[in-house]
Amino acid sequence: MKIEVKTLDAQTSGDVELADDIFGLEPRADILHRVVTWQLEKRRGTARGTRERADVARSGKKLGRQKGGGAARHGDRRAPVFVGGGKAHGARVRDFNPSLNKKVRKLGLKMALSAKAKDGKLIIVEALDGADLKTKALAAQIAALGFGKSALVIDNAAVESPFALASSNLKSVNLLPVIGANVYDILKHETLVLTRASVETLEARLNG
């Protein structure tokens, strides 16, 4: 499939041929859901467990007589009612480290790219090196390009510094190098913006 390439000044800069096996797939909700769930689970840290009655180091000696003491019949000081005792129903250690087949992860990224292309929310720009350093001028440029309410801009190995500086105060624009392209961020933003160089890198990465 062919798509028009534009400059940051909203001028046409030719066309680019996108690989149908990457940008032309029919998106499947189940695959996208699996990959997004995997990504979010990977972000979670290990939940720390609390010390329960068996984990507390306190005396196990019986506090007093079973009867006749005029108080509750406690067995030891590990009971949760005592200060320093174990937690009654504490949190258990939970390690969130899910696994997902690499083929499914790669397929999910292809389908996320295809979903943006299918919805007309994919914009290809020539490069990001022509950006004005002023945020106001860049905001006018991206409005003319139709970035929408939120846009994820993916550049090649490193995002161009002038564009990164100019867009740093724009809440609607987020930048990623091509190595960080992922399903969750692509689907989270309304528009996906790729440079010509990042398209070539993505195709080489997903066809490898």
MDAnalysis code that builds the backbone (N, CA, C; Angstrom):
import MDAnalysis as mda
import numpy as np

u = mda.Universe.empty(624, n_residues=208, atom_resindex=np.repeat(np.arange(208), 3), trajectory=True)
u.add_TopologyAttr("name", ["N", "CA", "C"] * 208)
u.add_TopologyAttr("resid", np.arange(1, 209))
u.add_TopologyAttr("resname", ["MET", "LYS", "ILE", "GLU", "VAL", "LYS", "THR", "LEU", "ASP", "ALA", "GLN", "THR", "SER", "GLY", "ASP", "VAL", "GLU", "LEU", "ALA", "ASP", "ASP", "ILE", "PHE", "GLY", "LEU", "GLU", "PRO", "ARG", "ALA", "ASP", "ILE", "LEU", "HIS", "ARG", "VAL", "VAL", "THR", "TRP", "GLN", "LEU", "GLU", "LYS", "ARG", "ARG", "GLY", "THR", "ALA", "ARG", "GLY", "THR", "ARG", "GLU", "ARG", "ALA", "ASP", "VAL", "ALA", "ARG", "SER", "GLY", "LYS", "LYS", "LEU", "GLY", "ARG", "GLN", "LYS", "GLY", "GLY", "GLY", "ALA", "ALA", "ARG", "HIS", "GLY", "ASP", "ARG", "ARG", "ALA", "PRO", "VAL", "PHE", "VAL", "GLY", "GLY", "GLY", "LYS", "ALA", "HIS", "GLY", "ALA", "ARG", "VAL", "ARG", "ASP", "PHE", "ASN", "PRO", "SER", "LEU", "ASN", "LYS", "LYS", "VAL", "ARG", "LYS", "LEU", "GLY", "LEU", "LYS", "MET", "ALA", "LEU", "SER", "ALA", "LYS", "ALA", "LYS", "ASP", "GLY", "LYS", "LEU", "ILE", "ILE", "VAL", "GLU", "ALA", "LEU", "ASP", "GLY", "ALA", "ASP", "LEU", "LYS", "THR", "LYS", "ALA", "LEU", "ALA", "ALA", "GLN", "ILE", "ALA", "ALA", "LEU", "GLY", "PHE", "GLY", "LYS", "SER", "ALA", "LEU", "VAL", "ILE", "ASP", "ASN", "ALA", "ALA", "VAL", "GLU", "SER", "PRO", "PHE", "ALA", "LEU", "ALA", "SER", "SER", "ASN", "LEU", "LYS", "SER", "VAL", "ASN", "LEU", "LEU", "PRO", "VAL", "ILE", "GLY", "ALA", "ASN", "VAL", "TYR", "ASP", "ILE", "LEU", "LYS", "HIS", "GLU", "THR", "LEU", "VAL", "LEU", "THR", "ARG", "ALA", "SER", "VAL", "GLU", "THR", "LEU", "GLU", "ALA", "ARG", "LEU", "ASN", "GLY"])
u.atoms.positions = np.array([
    [0.840, -1.191, 0.000],
    [0.000, 0.000, 0.000],
    [0.879, 1.247, 0.000],
    [0.424, 2.262, -0.733],
    [1.163, 3.519, -0.821],
    [0.520, 4.553, 0.090],
    [1.368, 5.392, 0.674],
    [0.878, 6.481, 1.508],
    [1.732, 7.710, 1.235],
    [1.104, 8.856, 1.286],
    [1.783, 10.110, 0.977],
    [2.727, 10.509, 2.111],
    [3.883, 10.996, 1.726],
    [4.860, 11.486, 2.696],
    [4.837, 13.004, 2.686],
    [4.826, 13.589, 3.891],
    [4.779, 15.045, 4.001],
    [5.962, 15.554, 4.807],
    [6.250, 16.817, 4.609],
    [7.257, 17.482, 5.435],
    [6.545, 18.109, 6.633],
    [7.316, 18.633, 7.568],
    [6.697, 19.284, 8.728],
    [5.970, 20.564, 8.341],
    [6.243, 21.075, 7.145],
    [5.528, 22.260, 6.654],
    [4.260, 21.887, 5.912],
    [3.863, 20.603, 6.022],
    [2.637, 20.088, 5.397],
    [2.716, 20.090, 3.879],
    [3.933, 20.002, 3.335],
    [4.126, 19.900, 1.899],
    [4.354, 18.436, 1.508],
    [3.849, 18.067, 0.346],
    [4.017, 16.696, -0.120],
    [5.471, 16.439, -0.523],
    [5.989, 15.290, -0.079],
    [7.381, 14.950, -0.365],
    [7.483, 13.582, -1.025],
    [6.466, 13.216, -1.816],
    [6.495, 11.932, -2.492],
    [5.635, 10.891, -1.790],
    [5.854, 9.638, -2.157],
    [5.105, 8.514, -1.584],
    [6.073, 7.499, -1.008],
    [5.520, 6.633, -0.155],
    [6.297, 5.520, 0.374],
    [5.437, 4.267, 0.264],
    [6.064, 3.175, -0.136],
    [5.369, 1.893, -0.276],
    [5.483, 1.129, 1.040],
    [4.339, 0.916, 1.684],
    [4.320, 0.200, 2.958],
    [4.067, -1.284, 2.721],
    [4.759, -2.116, 3.460],
    [4.618, -3.572, 3.317],
    [3.230, -4.004, 3.796],
    [2.528, -4.746, 2.949],
    [1.177, -5.186, 3.306],
    [1.170, -6.171, 4.463],
    [2.251, -6.938, 4.622],
    [2.281, -7.908, 5.713],
    [2.596, -7.259, 7.059],
    [2.788, -5.929, 7.075],
    [3.018, -5.199, 8.320],
    [1.952, -4.130, 8.535],
    [1.638, -3.387, 7.481],
    [0.675, -2.295, 7.600],
    [-0.681, -2.618, 6.988],
    [-0.834, -3.816, 6.425],
    [-2.082, -4.139, 5.756],
    [-2.826, -5.327, 6.334],
    [-2.500, -5.726, 7.553],
    [-3.170, -6.862, 8.183],
    [-4.534, -6.451, 8.739],
    [-5.386, -7.446, 8.935],
    [-6.672, -7.208, 9.576],
    [-6.465, -7.322, 11.092],
    [-6.653, -6.222, 11.833],
    [-6.386, -6.269, 13.284],
    [-7.316, -7.240, 14.005],
    [-6.756, -7.975, 14.945],
    [-7.523, -8.896, 15.773],
    [-7.503, -8.407, 17.216],
    [-8.681, -8.205, 17.781],
    [-8.782, -7.653, 19.137],
    [-8.152, -8.585, 20.170],
    [-8.260, -9.906, 19.948],
    [-7.726, -10.833, 20.941],
    [-6.202, -10.774, 21.010],
    [-5.551, -10.639, 19.849],
    [-4.087, -10.536, 19.836],
    [-3.641, -9.226, 20.487],
    [-4.283, -8.123, 20.117],
    [-3.927, -6.823, 20.687],
    [-4.154, -6.819, 22.200],
    [-5.231, -7.447, 22.641],
    [-5.523, -7.500, 24.076],
    [-4.454, -8.297, 24.822],
    [-4.027, -9.410, 24.255],
    [-2.995, -10.231, 24.899],
    [-1.685, -9.463, 25.039],
    [-1.307, -8.738, 23.989],
    [-0.025, -8.022, 24.034],
    [-0.092, -6.843, 25.002],
    [-1.196, -6.099, 24.978],
    [-1.332, -4.957, 25.889],
    [-1.345, -5.440, 27.336],
    [-2.082, -6.512, 27.618],
    [-2.115, -7.059, 28.978],
    [-0.729, -7.495, 29.420],
    [0.010, -8.141, 28.523],
    [1.381, -8.558, 28.833],
    [2.260, -7.353, 29.154],
    [2.152, -6.288, 28.362],
    [2.952, -5.092, 28.589],
    [2.657, -4.473, 29.954],
    [1.383, -4.335, 30.279],
    [1.017, -3.706, 31.545],
    [1.417, -4.572, 32.735],
    [1.325, -5.896, 32.582],
    [1.749, -6.784, 33.661],
    [3.257, -6.678, 33.890],
    [4.027, -6.525, 32.797],
    [5.482, -6.424, 32.915],
    [5.898, -5.162, 33.669],
    [5.043, -4.130, 33.645],
    [5.381, -2.885, 34.324],
    [5.234, -2.985, 35.845],
    [4.461, -3.933, 36.310],
    [4.169, -4.024, 37.734],
    [5.364, -4.597, 38.496],
    [5.646, -3.985, 39.637],
    [6.736, -4.477, 40.465],
    [6.270, -5.607, 41.363],
    [7.217, -6.272, 41.988],
    [6.891, -7.367, 42.900],
    [6.204, -6.819, 44.143],
    [5.050, -7.385, 44.489],
    [4.313, -6.953, 45.672],
    [4.960, -7.541, 46.917],
    [5.322, -6.690, 47.859],
    [6.005, -7.141, 49.076],
    [5.006, -7.802, 50.018],
    [5.365, -8.938, 50.544],
    [4.494, -9.633, 51.481],
    [4.675, -9.125, 52.903],
    [3.625, -9.192, 53.705],
    [3.721, -8.810, 55.110],
    [4.046, -10.036, 55.966],
    [4.555, -9.802, 57.168],
    [4.915, -10.904, 58.062],
    [3.678, -11.377, 58.814],
    [3.383, -12.628, 58.671],
    [2.252, -13.198, 59.377],
    [2.721, -13.828, 60.695],
    [1.800, -14.467, 61.373],
    [2.089, -14.975, 62.714],
    [3.292, -15.921, 62.740],
    [3.412, -16.750, 61.732],
    [4.510, -17.707, 61.705],
    [5.843, -17.066, 61.348],
    [5.827, -15.824, 60.836],
    [7.059, -15.171, 60.391],
    [7.652, -14.232, 61.436],
    [6.919, -13.959, 62.512],
    [7.373, -13.000, 63.511],
    [8.262, -13.704, 64.539],
    [9.404, -13.099, 64.859],
    [10.336, -13.664, 65.832],
    [10.029, -13.102, 67.218],
    [9.129, -13.768, 67.918],
    [8.813, -13.380, 69.296],
    [8.743, -14.634, 70.150],
    [8.659, -14.456, 71.423],
    [8.652, -15.587, 72.345],
    [7.433, -16.476, 72.115],
    [7.668, -17.771, 72.158],
    [6.573, -18.717, 72.006],
    [6.062, -19.238, 73.337],
    [6.582, -18.657, 74.388],
    [6.164, -19.113, 75.717],
    [4.744, -18.662, 76.016],
    [3.973, -19.528, 76.658],
    [2.618, -19.180, 77.019],
    [2.642, -18.060, 78.056],
    [1.783, -17.036, 77.828],
    [1.855, -15.830, 78.650],
    [1.481, -16.077, 80.110],
    [0.532, -16.936, 80.339],
    [0.087, -17.167, 81.727],
    [-0.698, -18.457, 81.824],
    [-1.365, -18.606, 82.946],
    [-2.164, -19.805, 83.132],
    [-3.351, -19.816, 82.171],
    [-3.830, -21.021, 81.862],
    [-4.980, -21.147, 80.981],
    [-6.225, -20.548, 81.636],
    [-6.380, -20.763, 82.939],
    [-7.551, -20.256, 83.657],
    [-7.119, -19.566, 84.942],
    [-7.967, -18.691, 85.409],
    [-7.732, -18.063, 86.704],
    [-6.914, -16.797, 86.648],
    [-6.453, -16.405, 85.507],
    [-5.645, -15.195, 85.427],
    [-6.454, -13.922, 85.234],
    [-7.726, -14.069, 84.912],
    [-8.567, -12.888, 84.708],
    [-8.326, -12.190, 83.389],
    [-7.675, -12.822, 82.432],
    [-7.392, -12.209, 81.123],
    [-7.615, -13.243, 80.023],
    [-7.477, -12.802, 78.795],
    [-7.653, -13.709, 77.671],
    [-6.596, -14.808, 77.697],
    [-6.921, -15.958, 77.155],
    [-6.027, -17.122, 77.203],
    [-5.134, -17.158, 75.956],
    [-4.084, -16.354, 75.978],
    [-3.166, -16.280, 74.833],
    [-2.091, -17.355, 74.919],
    [-1.708, -17.843, 73.747],
    [-0.667, -18.859, 73.709],
    [0.725, -18.275, 73.631],
    [0.919, -17.200, 72.858],
    [2.234, -16.558, 72.759],
    [2.054, -15.128, 72.291],
    [3.162, -14.403, 72.148],
    [3.090, -12.981, 71.787],
    [3.106, -12.745, 70.270],
    [3.010, -13.815, 69.504],
    [2.946, -13.633, 68.047],
    [1.533, -13.310, 67.571],
    [0.574, -13.325, 68.440],
    [-0.823, -13.099, 68.061],
    [-0.995, -11.703, 67.453],
    [-1.848, -11.560, 66.473],
    [-2.034, -10.261, 65.815],
    [-2.552, -9.154, 66.726],
    [-3.135, -9.496, 67.878],
    [-3.669, -8.456, 68.766],
    [-2.575, -7.723, 69.525],
    [-1.349, -8.265, 69.550],
    [-0.255, -7.633, 70.257],
    [0.553, -6.730, 69.323],
    [1.079, -5.642, 69.885],
    [2.005, -4.792, 69.135],
    [3.263, -5.600, 68.821],
    [3.629, -5.648, 67.563],
    [4.766, -6.449, 67.144],
    [4.401, -7.856, 66.746],
    [3.118, -8.176, 66.846],
    [2.682, -9.504, 66.440],
    [2.540, -9.604, 64.932],
    [2.187, -10.789, 64.472],
    [2.044, -10.999, 63.034],
    [0.761, -10.397, 62.491],
    [0.775, -10.119, 61.193],
    [-0.412, -9.600, 60.519],
    [-1.440, -10.727, 60.377],
    [-2.710, -10.407, 60.658],
    [-3.736, -11.448, 60.656],
    [-3.957, -12.035, 59.266],
    [-4.221, -11.185, 58.301],
    [-4.456, -11.649, 56.923],
    [-3.628, -10.764, 55.992],
    [-2.326, -10.964, 56.046],
    [-1.416, -10.077, 55.338],
    [-1.330, -10.337, 53.852],
    [-0.732, -9.370, 53.156],
    [-0.527, -9.501, 51.712],
    [0.531, -10.560, 51.440],
    [0.309, -11.351, 50.415],
    [1.274, -12.385, 50.028],
    [2.203, -11.845, 48.934],
    [3.376, -12.430, 48.833],
    [4.324, -12.029, 47.788],
    [3.757, -12.415, 46.424],
    [3.689, -11.434, 45.518],
    [3.196, -11.693, 44.173],
    [4.205, -11.128, 43.176],
    [4.709, -11.971, 42.331],
    [5.697, -11.559, 41.339],
    [5.032, -11.568, 39.968],
    [4.891, -10.375, 39.372],
    [4.227, -10.256, 38.084],
    [5.282, -10.365, 36.983],
    [5.449, -11.550, 36.486],
    [6.445, -11.776, 35.439],
    [5.853, -12.698, 34.378],
    [4.871, -12.185, 33.616],
    [4.213, -13.035, 32.619],
    [5.123, -13.277, 31.417],
    [4.789, -14.270, 30.654],
    [5.537, -14.566, 29.438],
    [4.583, -14.541, 28.247],
    [5.103, -14.186, 27.112],
    [4.307, -14.165, 25.884],
    [5.220, -14.515, 24.725],
    [4.742, -15.387, 23.875],
    [5.527, -15.849, 22.740],
    [5.984, -14.670, 21.874],
    [7.245, -14.727, 21.414],
    [7.778, -13.639, 20.597],
    [6.987, -13.448, 19.310],
    [6.483, -14.543, 18.752],
    [5.700, -14.426, 17.525],
    [4.414, -13.657, 17.761],
    [3.809, -13.858, 18.918],
    [2.580, -13.132, 19.251],
    [2.885, -11.658, 19.481],
    [4.008, -11.358, 20.128],
    [4.390, -9.970, 20.363],
    [4.639, -9.244, 19.034],
    [5.346, -9.921, 18.136],
    [5.624, -9.320, 16.828],
    [4.330, -9.130, 16.037],
    [3.444, -10.124, 16.084],
    [2.171, -10.025, 15.380],
    [1.320, -8.897, 15.950],
    [1.372, -8.717, 17.278],
    [0.626, -7.635, 17.907],
    [1.094, -6.271, 17.434],
    [2.416, -6.086, 17.291],
    [2.950, -4.810, 16.812],
    [2.532, -4.568, 15.363],
    [2.566, -5.624, 14.542],
    [2.111, -5.482, 13.157],
    [0.647, -5.074, 13.098],
    [-0.175, -5.682, 13.943],
    [-1.608, -5.376, 13.926],
    [-1.898, -3.985, 14.467],
    [-1.093, -3.513, 15.415],
    [-1.265, -2.147, 15.909],
    [-0.950, -1.132, 14.813],
    [0.126, -1.392, 14.056],
    [0.464, -0.519, 12.929],
    [-0.615, -0.584, 11.850],
    [-1.121, -1.784, 11.597],
    [-2.167, -1.951, 10.586],
    [-3.459, -1.259, 11.000],
    [-3.762, -1.284, 12.308],
    [-4.981, -0.648, 12.800],
    [-4.946, 0.859, 12.551],
    [-3.788, 1.482, 12.779],
    [-3.666, 2.923, 12.531],
    [-3.769, 3.239, 11.039],
    [-3.152, 2.382, 10.210],
    [-3.228, 2.601, 8.763],
    [-4.658, 2.419, 8.263],
    [-5.358, 1.421, 8.786],
    [-6.729, 1.147, 8.361],
    [-7.676, 2.283, 8.746],
    [-7.463, 2.878, 9.929],
    [-8.330, 3.956, 10.413],
    [-7.947, 5.316, 9.849],
    [-6.908, 5.376, 9.027],
    [-6.474, 6.661, 8.476],
    [-5.772, 7.532, 9.494],
    [-5.225, 6.915, 10.546],
    [-4.567, 7.666, 11.610],
    [-3.049, 7.498, 11.565],
    [-2.539, 7.158, 10.395],
    [-1.100, 7.008, 10.207],
    [-0.586, 8.127, 9.323],
    [0.402, 8.860, 9.812],
    [1.009, 9.965, 9.060],
    [2.493, 9.667, 8.891],
    [2.974, 9.790, 7.668],
    [4.395, 9.600, 7.381],
    [5.005, 10.960, 7.060],
    [6.055, 11.318, 7.793],
    [6.757, 12.573, 7.525],
    [8.160, 12.249, 7.024],
    [8.710, 13.163, 6.257],
    [10.034, 12.950, 5.677],
    [11.098, 12.855, 6.764],
    [11.112, 13.832, 7.647],
    [12.087, 13.863, 8.750],
    [11.619, 14.896, 9.762],
    [12.285, 14.924, 10.900],
    [11.923, 15.873, 11.961],
    [12.956, 16.975, 12.122],
    [13.905, 17.074, 11.193],
    [15.004, 18.015, 11.356],
    [14.684, 19.429, 10.908],
    [13.485, 19.648, 10.350],
    [13.159, 20.998, 9.893],
    [12.297, 21.768, 10.861],
    [12.199, 21.290, 12.086],
    [11.304, 21.915, 13.056],
    [11.879, 23.229, 13.586],
    [10.968, 24.210, 13.758],
    [11.344, 25.460, 14.408],
    [11.537, 25.182, 15.893],
    [12.517, 25.827, 16.497],
    [12.770, 25.602, 17.912],
    [11.678, 26.189, 18.800],
    [10.813, 27.041, 18.270],
    [9.752, 27.644, 19.046],
    [8.553, 26.697, 19.110],
    [8.063, 26.479, 20.310],
    [6.945, 25.558, 20.506],
    [5.691, 26.046, 19.790],
    [5.457, 27.341, 19.806],
    [4.257, 27.885, 19.181],
    [4.242, 27.606, 17.681],
    [5.387, 27.771, 17.037],
    [5.463, 27.525, 15.598],
    [5.274, 26.040, 15.298],
    [5.839, 25.166, 16.135],
    [5.677, 23.736, 15.921],
    [4.229, 23.304, 16.136],
    [3.556, 23.919, 17.110],
    [2.155, 23.594, 17.358],
    [1.296, 23.907, 16.136],
    [1.616, 25.006, 15.450],
    [0.882, 25.344, 14.228],
    [1.172, 24.337, 13.118],
    [2.417, 23.872, 13.041],
    [2.791, 22.900, 12.015],
    [2.073, 21.564, 12.212],
    [2.036, 21.069, 13.434],
    [1.402, 19.770, 13.665],
    [-0.113, 19.864, 13.568],
    [-0.665, 21.052, 13.812],
    [-2.102, 21.233, 13.619],
    [-2.437, 21.144, 12.136],
    [-1.565, 21.717, 11.285],
    [-1.781, 21.647, 9.838],
    [-1.619, 20.226, 9.313],
    [-0.776, 19.444, 9.957],
    [-0.582, 18.054, 9.533],
    [-1.699, 17.132, 10.017],
    [-2.492, 17.599, 10.987],
    [-3.605, 16.794, 11.483],
    [-3.192, 15.745, 12.490],
    [-2.370, 16.138, 13.467],
    [-1.925, 15.196, 14.481],
    [-3.049, 14.750, 15.409],
    [-4.122, 15.531, 15.494],
    [-5.250, 15.157, 16.337],
    [-5.023, 15.516, 17.805],
    [-5.853, 14.914, 18.679],
    [-5.791, 15.236, 20.106],
    [-4.526, 14.704, 20.763],
    [-4.036, 13.584, 20.282],
    [-2.793, 13.028, 20.819],
    [-2.069, 12.295, 19.703],
    [-0.758, 12.416, 19.699],
    [0.033, 11.806, 18.629],
    [1.300, 11.190, 19.206],
    [1.622, 10.015, 18.716],
    [2.882, 9.358, 19.054],
    [3.793, 9.479, 17.847],
    [4.924, 10.156, 18.021],
    [5.886, 10.364, 16.944],
    [7.051, 9.400, 17.150],
    [7.304, 8.573, 16.151],
    [8.398, 7.598, 16.228],
    [9.442, 7.958, 15.188],
    [10.641, 8.270, 15.683],
    [11.752, 8.602, 14.794],
    [12.702, 7.412, 14.762],
    [13.806, 7.557, 14.066],
    [14.742, 6.445, 13.935],
    [15.520, 6.247, 15.236],
    [16.760, 5.902, 15.184],
    [17.527, 5.523, 16.373],
    [17.437, 6.561, 17.490],
    [17.513, 7.838, 17.132],
    [17.421, 8.902, 18.138],
    [16.530, 10.009, 17.602],
    [15.660, 10.527, 18.460],
    [14.762, 11.596, 18.042],
    [15.562, 12.872, 17.847],
    [15.252, 13.596, 16.770],
    [15.959, 14.842, 16.477],
    [15.806, 15.823, 17.641],
    [16.932, 16.380, 18.111],
    [16.914, 17.268, 19.273],
    [16.063, 18.522, 19.081],
    [16.131, 19.222, 17.937],
    [15.287, 20.417, 17.777],
    [13.804, 20.099, 17.918],
    [13.356, 19.013, 17.320],
    [11.947, 18.641, 17.436],
    [11.614, 18.247, 18.873],
    [12.495, 17.515, 19.525],
    [12.250, 17.090, 20.903],
    [12.135, 18.292, 21.834],
    [12.998, 19.278, 21.639],
    [12.942, 20.471, 22.483],
    [11.673, 21.276, 22.217],
    [11.329, 21.419, 20.954],
    [10.168, 22.231, 20.611],
    [8.860, 21.591, 21.049],
    [8.816, 20.256, 21.075],
    [7.574, 19.566, 21.425],
    [7.485, 19.183, 22.893],
    [8.515, 19.514, 23.670],
    [8.541, 19.080, 25.072],
    [7.410, 19.685, 25.894],
    [6.910, 20.849, 25.485],
    [5.821, 21.496, 26.222],
    [4.454, 21.216, 25.611],
    [4.394, 20.357, 24.612],
    [3.121, 20.008, 23.987],
    [2.638, 18.683, 24.588],
    [1.589, 18.743, 25.386],
    [1.090, 17.543, 26.065],
    [0.521, 16.523, 25.086],
    [0.122, 16.988, 23.917],
    [-0.529, 16.085, 22.967],
    [0.461, 15.298, 22.125],
    [1.764, 15.583, 22.252],
    [2.781, 14.926, 21.420],
    [3.755, 14.166, 22.305],
    [3.947, 12.892, 22.001],
    [4.942, 12.075, 22.691],
    [5.912, 11.493, 21.672],
    [7.173, 11.382, 22.068],
    [8.221, 10.913, 21.155],
    [8.787, 9.583, 21.629],
    [9.133, 8.752, 20.657],
    [9.797, 7.481, 20.948],
    [10.801, 7.194, 19.841],
    [11.958, 6.620, 20.184],
    [12.825, 6.081, 19.133],
    [12.207, 4.801, 18.606],
    [12.603, 4.380, 17.431],
    [11.963, 3.224, 16.795],
    [12.160, 1.948, 17.605],
    [13.240, 1.864, 18.377],
    [13.474, 0.679, 19.192],
    [12.422, 0.544, 20.282],
    [11.779, 1.661, 20.659],
    [10.778, 1.631, 21.722],
    [9.349, 1.509, 21.233],
    [9.159, 1.304, 19.930],
    [7.798, 1.170, 19.392],
    [7.099, -0.025, 20.031],
    [5.914, 0.194, 20.567],
    [5.195, -0.876, 21.249],
    [3.692, -0.722, 21.042],
    [2.974, -1.803, 21.264],
    [1.536, -1.856, 20.968],
    [0.755, -0.899, 21.858],
    [1.054, -0.882, 23.149],
    [0.262, -0.081, 24.089],
    [0.309, 1.402, 23.741],
    [1.520, 1.933, 23.523],
    [1.641, 3.366, 23.218],
    [1.029, 3.708, 21.864],
    [1.135, 2.816, 20.900],
    [0.553, 3.083, 19.581],
    [-0.968, 3.175, 19.678],
    [-1.583, 2.232, 20.390],
    [-3.039, 2.229, 20.507],
    [-3.551, 3.329, 21.426],
    [-2.721, 3.758, 22.371],
    [-3.131, 4.769, 23.345],
    [-3.320, 6.139, 22.701],
    [-2.538, 6.436, 21.660],
    [-2.603, 7.745, 21.011],
    [-3.548, 7.704, 19.810],
    [-4.143, 8.838, 19.538],
    [-5.084, 8.916, 18.413],
    [-4.379, 8.756, 17.072],
    [-3.218, 9.373, 16.933],
    [-2.501, 9.383, 15.651],
    [-1.096, 8.827, 15.833],
    [-0.654, 8.064, 14.848],
    [0.713, 7.555, 14.823],
    [1.475, 8.272, 13.712],
    [2.604, 8.870, 14.072],
    [3.429, 9.604, 13.113],
    [4.775, 8.897, 12.998],
    [5.114, 8.482, 11.784],
    [6.381, 7.807, 11.528],
    [7.214, 8.622, 10.563],
    [8.516, 8.640, 10.767],
    [9.398, 9.226, 9.768],
    [9.703, 8.172, 8.711],
    [10.180, 8.623, 7.560],
    [10.509, 7.667, 6.490],
    [11.576, 6.671, 6.960],
    [12.550, 7.162, 7.724],
    [13.613, 6.282, 8.209],
    [13.070, 5.256, 9.198],
    [12.122, 5.656, 10.050],
    [11.577, 4.717, 11.027],
    [10.728, 3.647, 10.359],
    [10.088, 3.979, 9.242],
    [9.324, 2.980, 8.491],
    [10.256, 1.886, 7.981],
    [11.386, 2.291, 7.410],
    [12.350, 1.315, 6.905],
    [12.894, 0.438, 8.033],
    [13.182, 1.051, 9.191],
    [13.708, 0.281, 10.318],
    [12.666, -0.688, 10.864],
    [11.418, -0.234, 10.969],
    [10.353, -1.108, 11.462],
    [10.138, -2.294, 10.538],
    [10.137, -2.050, 9.253],
    [9.929, -3.147, 8.298],
    [11.076, -4.147, 8.370],
    [12.308, -3.657, 8.507],
    [13.445, -4.564, 8.631],
    [13.373, -5.359, 9.936],
    [12.920, -4.722, 11.001],
    [12.824, -5.376, 12.314],
    [11.732, -6.440, 12.313],
    [10.577, -6.154, 11.716],
    [9.460, -7.070, 11.772],
    [9.527, -8.158, 10.704],
    [10.363, -7.963, 9.714],
    [10.544, -9.006, 8.695],
    [11.755, -9.880, 8.977],
    [12.507, -9.509, 10.017],
    [13.720, -10.253, 10.311],
    [13.435, -11.572, 11.037],
])
